[in-house]
Amino acid sequence: MAIILQEGVQGCKIGLDRGRWRSFDRSGSILLTIQVPSWYYQPAKKPAVGWSTVLNQEKLISATEFRVNEGIRVAEVRLIGPDGSNVGVVPMRQALQIARDAELDLVEVSPNANPPVCRVIDYGKFIYERAKKEREAKKAQTKIEVKEIRLRPKTNEAHRGFKVDDARRWLLQGHKVRVTIRFRGREMDYPEIALEDLKEIAQALADVSVIEAAPQMEGRTMLVVLAPSKSVVKKKEKGEQPRADAKPEAQAQS
């Protein structure tokens, strides 16, 4: 069934028929058919349940973005002058005028305050110093990785010695070390062998590490976690490079 919306010249009629624009002559024959986009005749859909709250909730300004000068759309602000003094609560127009007189920018530094706090500063210099502080803070952060050495109850002394040397080097670099011993078959019946090996490794590294997690079983694996000792951490903070080939005094005397 066609809905006639408009009657054109020479008796032609234009109507919407089953989602298509069609042109009819006087006898009702179809002269032209134009496909209508689906969004044109379909009713608008409401958002799904729960989305209306998300769409309508107030969006807070990001802490890394700042509104500047005319971009600050509030009636009044708490102003900090170009010399760092607290001017107080002033109308927005007056704050802009103070910034123009000082040939500086008005920057909103605390948008969630009531009223928002603005400073009269050089915006370019402000962003540069902020980025510089963030880079310095990232450099100051120490990334502690957890290294791992894997052994078996039947690992010989020579191979275990190489693993212990690797663990010593990692501990001196400030990383944690997880020592794991994997059991196979009937080796699970003799956990005391693996426990004795872990104790010997912890004693060999006692001069540069402390036991953070005591030996424990996890499935078919027994493990212990070693962390750098306080002396190693202090040397690393001072910038000193401890020798990776340092050995305990007890081993040196032997």
MARPAKE-572835 format. One line per field, with one value per residue (C-alpha): residue number from 1; residue in one letter; z, x, y. Coordinates in Angstrom, 1 decimal. Layout:
BEGIN
k	c(NUM/...) .
r	c(a/...) .
up	c(Z/...) .
east	c(X/...) .
north	c(Y/...) .
END
This chain:
BEGIN
k	c(1/2/3/4/5/6/7/8/9/10/11/12/13/14/15/16/17/18/19/20/21/22/23/24/25/26/27/28/29/30/31/32/33/34/35/36/37/38/39/40/41/42/43/44/45/46/47/48/49/50/51/52/53/54/55/56/57/58/59/60/61/62/63/64/65/66/67/68/69/70/71/72/73/74/75/76/77/78/79/80/81/82/83/84/85/86/87/88/89/90/91/92/93/94/95/96/97/98/99/100/101/102/103/104/105/106/107/108/109/110/111/112/113/114/115/116/117/118/119/120/121/122/123/124/125/126/127/128/129/130/131/132/133/134/135/136/137/138/139/140/141/142/143/144/145/146/147/148/149/150/151/152/153/154/155/156/157/158/159/160/161/162/163/164/165/166/167/168/169/170/171/172/173/174/175/176/177/178/179/180/181/182/183/184/185/186/187/188/189/190/191/192/193/194/195/196/197/198/199/200/201/202/203/204/205/206/207/208/209/210/211/212/213/214/215/216/217/218/219/220/221/222/223/224/225/226/227/228/229/230/231/232/233/234/235/236/237/238/239/240/241/242/243/244/245/246/247/248/249/250/251/252/253/254) .
r	c(m/a/i/i/l/q/e/g/v/q/g/c/k/i/g/l/d/r/g/r/w/r/s/f/d/r/s/g/s/i/l/l/t/i/q/v/p/s/w/y/y/q/p/a/k/k/p/a/v/g/w/s/t/v/l/n/q/e/k/l/i/s/a/t/e/f/r/v/n/e/g/i/r/v/a/e/v/r/l/i/g/p/d/g/s/n/v/g/v/v/p/m/r/q/a/l/q/i/a/r/d/a/e/l/d/l/v/e/v/s/p/n/a/n/p/p/v/c/r/v/i/d/y/g/k/f/i/y/e/r/a/k/k/e/r/e/a/k/k/a/q/t/k/i/e/v/k/e/i/r/l/r/p/k/t/n/e/a/h/r/g/f/k/v/d/d/a/r/r/w/l/l/q/g/h/k/v/r/v/t/i/r/f/r/g/r/e/m/d/y/p/e/i/a/l/e/d/l/k/e/i/a/q/a/l/a/d/v/s/v/i/e/a/a/p/q/m/e/g/r/t/m/l/v/v/l/a/p/s/k/s/v/v/k/k/k/e/k/g/e/q/p/r/a/d/a/k/p/e/a/q/a/q/s) .
up	c(0.0/-1.1/1.0/-1.4/-0.1/-3.1/-6.5/-9.2/-12.6/-15.4/-12.8/-11.5/-7.9/-5.5/-2.5/0.0/-0.7/1.5/2.3/-1.2/-2.9/-6.0/-8.8/-10.2/-13.3/-13.5/-14.1/-11.0/-12.9/-11.3/-13.2/-10.9/-7.7/-5.3/-2.4/0.9/3.5/6.4/8.9/7.0/7.8/10.8/14.2/16.5/18.9/22.6/24.3/25.9/29.6/31.8/29.1/29.7/33.1/31.4/28.6/30.9/33.7/34.2/32.6/34.8/33.2/32.7/35.1/32.1/30.2/31.1/30.0/29.0/28.7/26.9/27.1/30.8/30.9/34.5/36.1/38.7/39.7/42.6/41.1/41.9/40.5/38.3/41.5/43.2/45.5/46.3/44.7/45.8/44.1/41.1/38.1/35.0/33.0/35.6/35.8/32.0/32.1/34.8/32.6/29.6/31.5/32.6/29.1/30.4/30.2/32.5/33.2/35.1/37.4/39.7/37.7/40.4/43.1/43.9/42.4/40.1/40.8/38.0/37.8/35.7/34.2/30.9/29.6/27.3/30.1/32.5/30.1/29.5/33.2/33.9/31.2/32.5/36.0/34.7/32.8/35.9/38.0/35.4/35.6/39.4/39.4/39.8/37.9/39.9/37.8/39.1/37.5/37.7/37.8/37.3/38.7/39.2/42.2/40.2/39.0/39.5/41.5/38.5/36.7/39.9/40.4/37.1/38.1/41.4/39.7/37.5/40.5/42.3/39.2/39.1/42.9/42.6/39.8/42.2/40.9/42.8/42.1/42.2/42.6/41.5/41.6/39.4/40.4/37.9/38.6/41.9/42.8/44.6/47.3/48.3/48.8/51.5/48.8/47.0/50.3/51.2/47.8/48.2/51.7/50.2/47.5/50.0/52.2/49.2/48.3/52.0/51.6/48.8/49.5/52.0/51.8/50.9/50.5/52.4/50.5/49.5/47.2/44.2/42.4/41.4/42.0/45.2/45.1/47.2/46.4/47.2/47.3/47.3/50.8/52.2/51.6/47.9/47.7/49.4/47.1/44.1/45.3/45.8/42.2/43.2/41.0/43.3/41.9/40.5/41.2/45.0/47.1/50.7/53.1/54.2/50.7/50.1/53.2/52.1) .
east	c(0.0/1.4/1.2/0.8/2.9/3.0/1.3/3.7/3.3/1.3/-0.7/2.3/2.2/5.1/4.7/6.4/5.7/7.3/10.3/10.8/10.1/8.0/6.5/3.1/1.3/-2.5/-3.2/-1.2/1.8/5.1/7.4/10.4/11.6/14.2/15.5/15.3/18.0/16.9/17.4/15.0/11.8/12.7/11.8/14.7/15.9/16.2/19.5/19.8/18.9/21.6/23.2/21.0/22.8/26.2/25.4/23.8/26.4/28.6/32.1/34.9/37.7/40.9/43.8/46.2/44.1/43.7/41.3/42.9/41.6/38.3/38.0/37.2/33.4/32.4/31.0/33.8/37.1/39.5/42.5/46.2/48.0/51.2/53.3/51.8/49.6/46.0/43.8/40.6/37.3/36.8/34.5/35.7/35.9/38.1/40.4/40.9/41.7/44.4/46.0/45.9/47.5/50.3/50.7/50.2/47.6/44.7/45.0/42.4/44.6/41.9/38.6/36.8/37.1/34.2/34.8/37.6/41.1/43.0/46.5/48.0/51.0/52.8/50.9/53.7/56.2/53.7/53.2/57.0/57.8/55.0/56.2/59.8/58.7/56.8/59.9/62.1/59.5/59.5/63.3/63.3/60.9/62.7/61.4/61.8/61.7/61.4/64.0/63.8/66.3/64.9/66.5/65.8/66.4/69.2/70.9/74.7/76.8/78.5/75.3/73.8/76.8/76.2/72.6/73.6/76.0/73.2/71.0/73.8/74.1/70.4/70.2/73.1/71.1/68.2/65.9/64.2/64.9/62.6/64.3/62.2/62.8/60.6/59.6/59.0/57.5/58.4/60.7/57.6/58.2/61.5/60.7/63.4/66.1/64.7/64.3/67.9/69.0/67.0/68.5/72.0/71.2/69.8/72.9/75.2/73.4/72.9/75.4/73.3/69.8/67.1/64.3/61.1/58.9/59.9/60.1/56.7/55.1/53.0/51.8/54.9/57.2/59.0/60.1/61.7/61.7/64.9/64.9/68.0/69.4/69.2/72.9/72.5/69.5/71.4/74.4/72.0/70.3/73.7/74.6/77.4/77.9/78.4/80.7/78.9/81.8/81.7/81.6/80.7/83.6/82.9/83.4/86.5/88.2/87.4) .
north	c(0.0/3.3/6.5/9.4/12.4/14.6/15.0/16.1/17.6/16.0/14.0/12.0/11.0/10.4/8.2/6.0/2.3/-0.4/1.7/2.9/6.2/5.5/7.6/6.7/7.8/8.4/4.8/3.7/2.3/2.6/5.0/5.3/3.5/5.0/2.9/4.9/4.5/2.2/5.0/7.2/5.3/3.2/4.7/5.9/3.2/3.9/3.0/-0.4/-0.8/0.8/2.9/5.9/6.4/6.1/8.5/11.1/11.1/14.1/13.8/15.2/17.1/15.0/15.8/16.1/18.6/22.2/24.9/28.1/31.7/31.9/28.1/28.4/28.6/29.5/32.6/33.2/31.6/31.6/33.4/33.1/36.1/36.2/36.7/33.6/35.7/34.7/37.3/35.6/34.9/37.2/37.2/35.5/38.7/40.3/37.3/37.4/41.1/40.5/37.9/40.2/43.0/40.7/39.4/35.9/33.1/32.2/28.5/26.4/24.2/22.8/22.4/20.3/22.9/25.2/27.7/26.5/27.6/29.4/30.8/33.6/32.0/31.3/28.3/27.1/27.2/25.5/22.6/22.2/22.1/19.7/17.3/17.6/16.7/13.6/12.5/12.8/10.9/8.1/7.9/7.8/4.8/1.5/-1.4/-4.6/-7.8/-11.3/-13.5/-17.3/-20.2/-23.7/-26.8/-30.5/-32.7/-34.5/-31.3/-31.7/-29.3/-27.7/-26.8/-25.5/-23.3/-21.6/-21.0/-19.5/-17.2/-15.9/-15.4/-13.4/-11.1/-10.5/-9.8/-7.3/-5.6/-5.1/-7.9/-10.6/-14.3/-17.2/-20.6/-23.5/-27.2/-29.4/-32.9/-35.8/-39.2/-40.7/-37.7/-36.4/-39.0/-37.2/-33.5/-33.3/-33.5/-30.4/-28.6/-29.2/-27.9/-24.7/-24.1/-24.5/-22.0/-19.5/-19.8/-19.3/-16.1/-14.9/-12.1/-10.4/-11.6/-12.3/-14.9/-13.1/-16.3/-19.4/-22.7/-24.0/-26.5/-25.5/-28.5/-30.5/-27.6/-26.4/-22.8/-20.1/-16.3/-14.3/-10.5/-8.1/-7.4/-3.9/-3.3/-4.1/-1.7/1.1/0.7/0.8/4.0/5.6/4.7/2.3/-0.8/-3.8/-6.4/-9.4/-11.7/-10.9/-14.1/-14.6/-14.5/-18.1/-19.3/-17.2/-18.7/-22.2) .
END
